[in-house]
Structures are given as C-alpha cells and as structure tokens.
Amino acid sequence: MNKILKRNWRIVIIFITSFITFFLVEFLFRIMSNQPVFSFGFFRLLMFTTVSALIMSVLLSYLSEKLANIGLLAVVWFFSIYSLAQLGFKNYLGNYFSWSIIKNTLGGVADYAGDFMRYLKPVYFLTLIPAVLLTLMILTKLFVIPKRKPHWPIWAATLLLTIAMHFVSIGSLYLFNNETALHKAYTLYESPVLSELAMTEIGLGTFMWRDLTLVFKEVEDEIIVNPDPDVKPVDDKSRKTKTELWESLAAAETNARIKKIDDYLLSKPITPRNEFTGTFEGKNLIYVMVEAMDLVAIDQTLTPTLYRLTQEGWYFNNYYAPVTSCATGESEFMSMVSLIPSTTVCTPNSYYKNDFSPALMNLFKAAGYSTNSYHSYSDKFYPRSELHLKYGSSKFYNNDELDIKKLLGWPSDINLFEESLEMILKQEKPFMSFIITAAMHLPYDIDSTLGNRYLAEVKAVYPDYPIEIQRYISKAMDFDKAVEKMIETLDAAGELEDTVLVFYADHHPLRMNASYFINATQQVDRRKGLNIDLSPMIIYNPELTPTVHSMPANTMDLAPTIANLFDLEFDPRLYMGVDVFSNAKNVVIFANGSWKTALGEYSAPKGKFTPYFEDYTYSVEEIAEINQFVRNQFAVSEEIYKTDYFKHRLEILP
C-alpha cells in the first residue's frame, strides 16, 4: 500500500494542496460575507471543493513539474482574486457581480477601476493569503510537486472518483433544503441568477463557474400562475382595460414565452380606483430621482428645505430603495416601468431598444402632458438619450444641451435645477418633467468642490461624524438649496400650486462604510433587518395636508402610484409594483430575493421570516406562496425583456 501511495504521491499532493487552498479561500470569503458557516450550504461547499481538487489532480498530474506548478498557482491566484473582487464589489456597489454584468458594463465603469481598488478594505486581502503562501512555498522549495507521474490505472481511478464525487455533490443539492427557501439549491446550481443566495447555498467556487454558463445560455425560471384556473380576478370596470382583447390575443399566441407572460399578467388582480385616485389630476409633475438621498440627508438644521417638505408634504417613512447591480440606472428604470431589473445583465444598457410603452412618462404623454427629462451628466454610463424616448420623454437634456459648470467632482444640483427650470417653465402645460440629480454622488472620502463647500458648517453641527458623512451632508446641502431654488422659482412663476414635486432616491450612499450612515441615522434603527435600504420619499404640493404614510413601498411602486394619483389611464397588471394606496397587499422585493410586507420580512440568504408582531406570522405554506410570487415577479420581468413583450401587446394599452 505504501509503495502504491509513494508511486502515486504526485496525484495525492496536488489534491491535498488544491483542497486546502480552495477551502481556505471559501472559508475566508464566507466569514467576511457574513454567510452562515455551519449550514447545509457549507456542507455542499465542502463536497464541491473536493470535486474541484480532484479535477486539479486529474488535469495536472501528467504535466511537467514546471507546468503543474504554474497551473496550480494560476488557478489558486485567479480564485483568490475573484474572491477579493466579489467582496470589494459588494462593499462598493452593494451587490455581488456576475460575469454577464461585467461583460455588459465593463466599458462604462472602467474609469472607476482605480477608485475601486483604493476602496478595498484591508481585511479583504486576507483572501489572497492561500495564494501568497503557496507561491512562497513553491519559490522556496518548501512545496514540491513530485516529478514521478502516477500510474495510469490510478489516474483513471481518480478520474472515475471525480465523476462519481461530482454526481454525489449534485445529489446533495436535492437534500437538506430549507423548506422556506426562496430557491432550492438545485435551482441555484442550474441558474444562479441571485448571486448572494447562490453563494450561500453552493459556495463561491461553484457559483463562479456556474455563473459563467449564464453568459452562453438563456435563463428561463418556472412561472406558476394562479393554481386554480377556474378562479379569475374580477375585471374592475372603473379602469379602462382591454381584458377581452388581451385574452383573445393570448388564446391566439403561438410564441410559448409570450403566452406564458400573458397567462401570468392576466391572472393578476386589477386594483380599482380608490379615495386617492385623481388627487393631483390636471396638475404638473416634477419627478426627481435624487442621487444617493439617504435619511441622513434630512436634517432640520443643515437641510431645512428638505426637512420642511417632510413636515408639510406627504412623507413615506416605510419606503425602500433597493440597491441593484446597476444601481442608479436600474433604480431610474424601475421608477419608470415598474419591473424588476434583470439579475444577469445591466438592464438599461442591454434592453434600451425594447418597447416600454407602459412607462410612466408615456402615460402622461398619452394624457396630453408635455414631457421632458434632464440630467447634469453625459450618457457615459447609460444610453439615456435613447432610453428616455422609450420612457416617453420628448427630449432628454444632458450636459451637452445644459450649461453645466464643471467642478472638482460631480456638478451642482443648483446649477442643474436652474438650467432645467428655465426649460420646464417654457413647456406646454400641463407638463411632466423628470430630473436626475448628481450632487450627492460618491466619492465621499476624497476632496471635491461640493463635498468641501459646506464642510465648516457641517463640522460645527456634527464635529464627531466621520469625514465621509460630513462631506456627504455638505453635498446634501447643495441639493437642499437646489430644492429651495426650485420652490422659489415655481412660486415666482405662479406655478407652485399647480405643480406636484416628487423626490425619491436611487439608493443609499455607495462606496461608504455602511456603519457611518447607519450610525448617523437619527430617525430609525438601520441595523434591523432590511432597513439599510430604508430611504426618504416625499411628495409635495403647498395645498397638501401634511401626512406620514407608513405602508411598505419601494421604487417599483412609484409608477402605478403616481399614475393613480394623477388619474391616468393604465392597466395595473402590466406593472410588478402596485399603487400603494390601493387594496393590494404589497410585497416589497429586494435584489437578493428578500422581501417584506406589513407583517414582517423574509431574508432570502437565511431562508428565515421575521414577524413584526408576536401574535401573528405567516405559516410555512404562506411563506412558500409569497416566495413563489417573488420568483414569478423576477421571472416574468426577465421574460418581458427577452421577448420585448410590450412591442407585441400595444393593442392592450388603455
């Protein structure tokens, strides 16, 4: 036995070394990602790591000593750097990346590569320790791959063991699944579209190569429509829908994917008009997506205008701005079309040529409004000049058309509002204008014009805040003064009473230590559950009765809610979000598959529901039902993009 082992020691040493280094990277990543260590997912991780180590043994055992060393080092270094990059990306933009997203957005974010590297936490570099140690051991000859190559029967046996172990690992995907899991482990292996959940259940290494397969194949998740085909939702006649026409088109449809979308959307309820319908009928709308507007930006002393609007307008204190893979672009997209962004590509960059006729600006345009949109930057990151036309904007004005002054860092919102208001007040009335701000954009850890402009005032009020938060608030003060300028300008023009202002965030501050803005939030505990994405949302008009609205809501709910408030003609079934004033039971969905309702919240990575009330919670069956609804929302949105669905259903629009 010893003789056989000695003769084939090369294959053994490669296996042991590969397993230890791969496992250490996986373990370090899991710890730094706050993923559960002792879980079913960790068990599967060990099995797949064993398979990976066996594959290395099979591939390297017949190479020369030099090539075997190079091959082993190359794989270990690649995996370690991949782990480091994933940790950094999560910390930088709030989500893990997929190969598809990197492929589609690399050109647009290349300028941020240096900034990304500077922002990597030192602790993340621990993932490189296995690669560094292995390199040093090879260079100093402490680790030597035996020159003698194994007997071919042993090599063949190892190959067979690898195949067998792989099938055992695949079999483990069907065991030990949490009964309330959003996705079972085997579905995440087949299509790891929710990266955080997949990493938890199958491990980083398995996710890495399974994610690579999504670059080359179509992802099609199962959509389960109303389980009782004899029960159809009531067609509320107060809305001008075209259900009969839609049903006839669905019956005649030969494309199975489009038919599947038809069946799902037709099964949804039509939320009727309600007491808030038409609250702003006939008024103008200025719809403002505010870059990185966080609860920290609402301050009675330093941002008095924003604070006043929360006291004098409608303030939504249970509103969430989930961070998605493409952050700003996808939040803007959600607020317009009320669909869940794709989990495999940057949605606005990949599908900007699609038809989005149900988008919010298109609804206003159909109602006779003049529509324009404004931003103080170029189309460098997103093809807004084309995409906004699909949303319904007659013209998108960026810094090519607006006189935006260049500053160190991002431009001033005061400048943007002055430029856009001059054009807005020339629009035919009623008007719907969409403004995308930039002043509060990262970075916050280096000097910038706006980050330093009001720094002395911020330090006088909050001397103990970290410099990142102080610079953030300085930038927020620029936006606050821009809002003050907007209100004054509209008032002077006699348009304030006839204009509704809506302010919502794209996401919380990115590329900042989350503990900084969590600790600086005075209104609520941001450490609890999903509250890191809790965000201000304000609707203001001087004639409004000040009200705090506490129903759960998020970015996807904006389009149907605003459409209802202005009594626009729309079919609620075409949107994944809901009118928050309707009788619909809203489920706020987050990018990693987690969700919350008025009764509690569900963590997809943990597979756990936490009720808000001790005496009432969901049963396991009810959680499973909501999970299927969430999966449907993701899957149907994805299918709508891939089939360009709305292009085929223009006839059904009210």
Secondary structure, DSSP 8 states (H G I E B T S, - for coil): -HHHHHHTHHHHHHHHHHHHHHHHHHHHHHHHTT--SSSHHHHHHHHHHHHHHHHHHHHHTTS-HHHHHHHHHHHHHHHHHHHHHHHHHHHHHSS---HHHHHHHHHHHGGGHHHHHHTS-GGGGGGGHHHHHHHHHHHTTSS---SS---HHHHHHHHHHHHHHHHHHHHHTTSS--TT-SS-HHHHHH---SHHHHHHHH-HHHHHHHHHHTTTS---------S-TT------TTS---HHHHHHHHHH---HHHHHHHHHHHTS------TTTTTTTT-EEEEEEETT--GGG--TTTSHHHHHHHHHSEEETTEE----TTHHHHHHHHHHH-----SSS-HHHHSTTS--TTSHHHHHHHTT-EEEEEESS-SSSS-HHHHHHHHT-S-EE-TTTS-----SSS--HHHHHHHHHHHHTTS-SSEEEEEE--TT-S--SS--HHHHHTHHHHHHH-TTS-HHHHHHHHHHHHHHHHHHHHHHHHHHTT-STTEEEEEEES-S--SS-HHHHHHH--SS-TTSTTGGGB--EEEE-TTS--EEE-S-EEGGGHHHHHHHHTT----GGG-SS--TTSS----EE-TTS-EE-SSEEEETTTTEEEESBTTB---HHHHHHHHHHHHHHHHHHHHHHHHTGGGG-GGG--
